[in-house]
Amino acid sequence: TGRRAAFAQRWAGAMLRALGVGTVERGRLPRPAALLVANHVSWLDILVLLGYRPIRLVAKREVRDWPGIGRLAAATGTIFIDRSRPKSLPATVAEVAAALRAGAVVAAFPEGTTWCGRRSGPFRPALFQAALDAGTAVVPVSLCFRIGGATTTAAAFLGEDTLWTSLQRILAVRGLTIGLTAAPAVYPEPPAGRRDLARIAAAAIAPTAE
């Protein structure tokens, strides 16, 4: 519901402030529905996107069990992906398409894993099929982590990191700011396919994601 989404926005914003993390937002979303596709650096990305607009996330199943964030994600109707069951991916794509048709803004991380923040990875094409099926816009979103104007990898969530060790590292950082830049929307048109959309979206954020 709208009330639940508004509550999630406030909660996400409050959690970022409690962590001492600032945000800067640029760009606008089309209405009523869109597939947001962002580069992935940290679990903080989830809070930034939830605080940006009322959205539904696509996240790995493990996020559901994370303290605080998991409850927040589940409460906002997050669509969870089970990476251990590749055969379930078509059902996930169909669920995303249904949410888009219903007017939702759905946010996903098509890289499939986190990167350090200085580089971004290729976008996997599967979830872009949902935008094609629903006939909705794709909005590439760049997330850039900075301290004092310089790009930083301090908040990256990589390798053998646990949520606790990552949280400790973030709390030790001062002046961390996450910039969110929404690029112009891409509207799917035949004969463009999901791989084309994935390449276009990845290229749209590459200059600011590095």
C-alpha positions as CSV (number, residue, x, y, z in Angstrom):
1,T,0.0,0.0,0.0
2,G,1.0,3.7,-0.3
3,R,1.1,4.1,3.4
4,R,3.4,1.1,3.8
5,A,5.7,2.4,1.0
6,A,5.9,5.9,2.6
7,F,6.7,4.3,6.0
8,A,9.5,2.3,4.3
9,Q,10.9,5.5,2.8
10,R,11.1,7.1,6.2
11,W,12.6,4.1,7.8
12,A,15.3,3.7,5.2
13,G,16.1,7.4,5.5
14,A,16.3,7.1,9.2
15,M,18.6,4.1,9.0
16,L,21.0,5.9,6.7
17,R,21.1,9.0,9.0
18,A,21.8,6.7,12.0
19,L,24.7,5.2,10.1
20,G,26.0,8.7,9.2
21,V,25.5,8.2,5.5
22,G,24.3,11.2,3.4
23,T,22.6,10.9,0.0
24,V,22.4,13.1,-3.1
25,E,19.7,12.4,-5.7
26,R,19.7,13.6,-9.3
27,G,17.2,12.8,-12.1
28,R,13.5,11.9,-12.2
29,L,11.4,8.8,-12.7
30,P,8.7,8.3,-15.3
31,R,5.3,7.6,-14.0
32,P,3.5,5.4,-13.2
33,A,5.7,2.3,-13.7
34,A,9.4,1.6,-14.4
35,L,12.1,-0.9,-14.0
36,L,15.1,0.7,-12.1
37,V,18.4,-1.0,-12.8
38,A,21.3,0.0,-10.6
39,N,25.0,-0.9,-10.2
40,H,25.6,-2.8,-6.9
41,V,28.3,-1.8,-4.4
42,S,26.9,-2.5,-0.9
43,W,23.9,-3.5,1.2
44,L,23.5,0.2,1.7
45,D,22.2,0.3,-1.9
46,I,19.0,-1.3,-0.7
47,L,18.4,1.6,1.8
48,V,19.2,4.2,-0.8
49,L,16.8,2.9,-3.3
50,L,14.0,2.3,-0.7
51,G,14.5,5.9,0.5
52,Y,14.5,7.3,-3.1
53,R,11.0,6.5,-4.1
54,P,8.2,4.0,-3.2
55,I,9.5,0.9,-4.9
56,R,9.5,-2.9,-4.9
57,L,13.0,-4.5,-4.8
58,V,14.3,-7.6,-6.5
59,A,16.9,-9.1,-4.1
60,K,18.5,-12.4,-3.3
61,R,16.7,-14.7,-0.9
62,E,19.3,-14.3,1.8
63,V,18.4,-10.6,2.3
64,R,15.2,-11.7,3.9
65,D,17.2,-12.9,6.9
66,W,19.3,-9.8,7.4
67,P,18.5,-7.9,10.6
68,G,16.5,-4.8,10.1
69,I,17.0,-4.6,6.3
70,G,15.4,-8.0,5.7
71,R,12.2,-7.0,7.6
72,L,12.1,-3.7,5.7
73,A,12.6,-5.3,2.4
74,A,9.9,-7.9,3.0
75,A,7.4,-5.3,4.2
76,T,7.7,-3.4,1.0
77,G,6.9,-6.4,-1.2
78,T,10.4,-7.3,-2.2
79,I,10.6,-10.0,-4.9
80,F,13.2,-12.5,-3.7
81,I,15.4,-14.5,-6.1
82,D,16.5,-18.0,-5.1
83,R,19.9,-18.2,-6.8
84,S,20.2,-21.9,-5.9
85,R,17.3,-22.7,-8.2
86,P,18.0,-21.3,-11.7
87,K,14.8,-22.9,-13.0
88,S,12.8,-20.5,-10.8
89,L,14.1,-17.4,-12.8
90,P,11.2,-17.4,-15.4
91,A,8.7,-17.2,-12.5
92,T,10.6,-14.3,-11.0
93,V,10.6,-12.5,-14.3
94,A,6.9,-13.0,-14.6
95,E,6.3,-11.7,-11.1
96,V,8.4,-8.6,-11.9
97,A,6.4,-8.1,-15.1
98,A,3.1,-8.4,-13.2
99,A,4.2,-5.8,-10.7
100,L,5.2,-3.4,-13.5
101,R,1.8,-3.9,-15.2
102,A,0.2,-3.0,-11.9
103,G,2.0,0.3,-11.9
104,A,4.8,-0.4,-9.5
105,V,8.4,0.9,-9.7
106,V,10.6,-2.2,-9.4
107,A,14.4,-1.9,-8.6
108,A,16.9,-4.5,-9.4
109,F,20.7,-5.1,-9.5
110,P,21.4,-6.8,-12.8
111,E,25.1,-7.3,-12.2
112,G,24.0,-10.1,-9.9
113,T,26.7,-9.4,-7.3
114,T,28.5,-6.4,-5.7
115,W,31.4,-4.6,-7.2
116,C,34.0,-2.3,-5.5
117,G,32.4,0.9,-6.6
118,R,35.2,2.1,-8.9
119,R,34.2,-0.4,-11.6
120,S,30.9,-1.9,-12.6
121,G,30.1,-5.3,-14.1
122,P,28.0,-6.3,-17.1
123,F,24.3,-6.4,-16.7
124,R,22.6,-9.8,-16.9
125,P,19.7,-9.6,-19.4
126,A,17.1,-11.8,-17.7
127,L,15.1,-9.2,-15.7
128,F,15.0,-6.9,-18.7
129,Q,12.5,-9.3,-20.2
130,A,10.0,-8.1,-17.6
131,A,10.1,-4.6,-18.9
132,L,9.7,-5.9,-22.5
133,D,6.7,-8.1,-21.4
134,A,5.1,-5.2,-19.5
135,G,5.9,-2.5,-22.0
136,T,7.4,-0.3,-19.3
137,A,10.4,2.0,-19.2
138,V,13.9,1.0,-18.0
139,V,15.7,3.6,-15.9
140,P,19.4,3.1,-15.4
141,V,20.5,4.3,-12.0
142,S,24.1,5.0,-10.9
143,L,25.1,4.7,-7.3
144,C,28.4,6.4,-6.5
145,F,30.1,6.3,-3.0
146,R,32.2,9.3,-2.1
147,I,34.1,10.8,0.8
148,G,35.0,14.4,0.5
149,G,34.3,14.4,-3.2
150,A,36.5,11.4,-4.0
151,T,35.2,7.9,-4.9
152,T,35.7,5.4,-2.2
153,T,35.6,1.6,-1.8
154,A,35.2,1.7,2.0
155,A,31.6,0.7,1.9
156,A,31.9,-2.1,-0.7
157,F,30.4,-5.4,0.4
158,L,32.7,-8.0,-1.2
159,G,34.2,-11.4,-0.9
160,E,34.0,-13.0,2.6
161,D,32.5,-9.9,4.2
162,T,29.8,-10.5,6.7
163,L,27.0,-8.0,7.4
164,W,28.5,-7.3,10.8
165,T,32.1,-6.6,9.6
166,S,30.8,-4.4,6.8
167,L,28.6,-2.5,9.3
168,Q,31.6,-1.9,11.6
169,R,33.7,-0.6,8.7
170,I,30.9,1.7,7.6
171,L,30.4,3.1,11.1
172,A,34.2,3.9,11.2
173,V,33.9,6.0,8.1
174,R,33.2,9.7,8.3
175,G,31.6,11.8,5.6
176,L,30.3,9.0,3.4
177,T,27.9,10.2,0.8
178,I,26.0,8.1,-1.8
179,G,25.1,9.8,-5.0
180,L,22.1,8.4,-6.9
181,T,21.8,9.5,-10.5
182,A,18.8,8.4,-12.6
183,A,19.7,8.5,-16.3
184,P,17.0,9.2,-19.0
185,A,14.5,6.4,-19.3
186,V,14.9,3.8,-22.0
187,Y,11.6,2.7,-23.6
188,P,11.7,-0.8,-25.1
189,E,10.9,-0.9,-28.8
190,P,11.0,-3.8,-31.3
191,P,13.3,-5.2,-32.5
192,A,15.3,-4.5,-29.3
193,G,15.6,-7.5,-27.0
194,R,16.6,-8.0,-23.4
195,R,20.3,-8.2,-24.3
196,D,20.1,-4.9,-26.1
197,L,18.3,-3.3,-23.1
198,A,21.0,-4.7,-20.7
199,R,23.8,-3.2,-22.8
200,I,22.2,0.2,-23.2
201,A,21.4,0.4,-19.5
202,A,24.9,-0.6,-18.4
203,A,26.5,1.9,-20.8
204,A,24.2,4.7,-19.5
205,I,25.6,4.4,-16.0
206,A,29.2,3.4,-16.8
207,P,30.7,6.9,-16.8
208,T,29.4,7.7,-13.3
209,A,29.7,4.2,-11.8
210,E,33.5,3.9,-12.3
